[in-house]
Amino acid sequence: MEFLTKVALAFEHGGIWMWPILVLQLISIAILIERTLFLFRKRQSNQMALINSFEDHVRRGEMNEVVRKAQELKAVSPVARAIAAGATAAASFGGKEEIQGKMDEVLLHENSLLDKRTGFLSMLGNVATLTGLLGTISGMIASFAAVAQANPAEKAALLSAGISEAMNCTAYGLIVAIPALVAFSFLQNRANHLSDDLNQAALKAFNWLTYNYEPITQKSAQPSVRPTEINV
């Protein structure tokens, strides 16, 4: 209860710029919660291990089984969506370019989801700091303007009120900015780790698919092998 009272007093003394900082804090908390749930619960760094379960089917040329298995896992695994696209192209006797193009489409989308909204935390942290600085300057300007027109008995009270507003804005801006910037670095590192894991797993699947399958145009262009005649 005492803590809430102190917070209420800080808002009262901090002036109007405390409210924009509060809005920035609420937005940053919402982004932090959403990104944490997405990067740590919905996405796991096990894509490299998961892709190994497809190796035997790919090497045996069982593309329909690869696609079926990938379709079952695509709801929970981004690399499954990539291998499903690549295996579908391979089953149609597409070449390396077609397989890579289909897989790259999926990977581009999945990697963009990892970085989605994370960059706003850095922006919100910087804006919160600048808003606190703006509140500081506003409070100092108001205090000195009031002191210049006040009688000597009121100058000390007006000056202290202006300084209090300035310091409260500065402190609150930093309170919002520091966690937002720390969370940005932490989540960005997690996103990079997941992206590397996904790209490496997809590259391994691409190598399997392109090693076992050639473009149909190349296959049709290969001369047919005829038995040699043996002269007696």
JOJODA-V844347 format. One record per backbone hydrogen bond with DSSP energy under -1.0 kcal/mol. NH is the residue of the N-H (numbers start at 1). CO is the residue of the C=O. If there is no record, write none. Layout:
nh = <NH,NH>
co = <CO,CO>
//
This chain:
nh = <5,6,7,8,9,10,11,12,13,14,18,19,21,22,23,24,25,26,27,28,29,30,31,32,33,34,35,36,37,38,39,40,41,42,43,46,50,51,53,54,58,59,60,61,62,63,66,67,68,69,70,71,72,73,74,76,77,82,83,84,85,86,87,88,89,90,91,93,94,99,100,101,102,103,104,105,106,107,108,109,110,111,112,113,114,115,121,123,124,125,126,127,128,129,130,131,132,133,134,135,136,137,138,139,140,141,142,143,144,145,146,147,148,154,155,158,159,160,161,162,163,164,165,166,167,168,169,170,171,172,173,174,175,176,177,178,180,181,182,183,184,185,186,187,188,189,190,191,192,193,194,195,196,197,198,199,200,201,202,203,204,205,206,207,208,209,210,211,212,213,216,219,220,221>
co = <1,2,3,4,5,6,7,8,9,10,15,16,17,18,19,20,21,22,23,24,25,26,27,28,29,30,31,32,33,34,35,36,37,37,38,44,46,47,50,51,54,55,56,58,57,61,62,63,64,65,66,67,68,69,70,73,73,78,79,80,81,82,83,84,85,86,87,90,89,95,96,97,98,99,100,101,102,103,104,105,106,107,108,109,110,111,118,119,120,121,122,123,124,125,126,127,128,129,130,131,132,133,134,135,136,137,138,139,140,141,142,143,144,151,151,154,155,156,157,158,159,160,161,162,163,164,165,166,167,168,169,170,171,172,173,174,176,177,178,179,180,181,182,183,184,185,186,187,188,189,190,191,192,193,194,195,196,197,198,199,200,201,202,203,204,205,206,207,208,209,93,215,216,217>
//
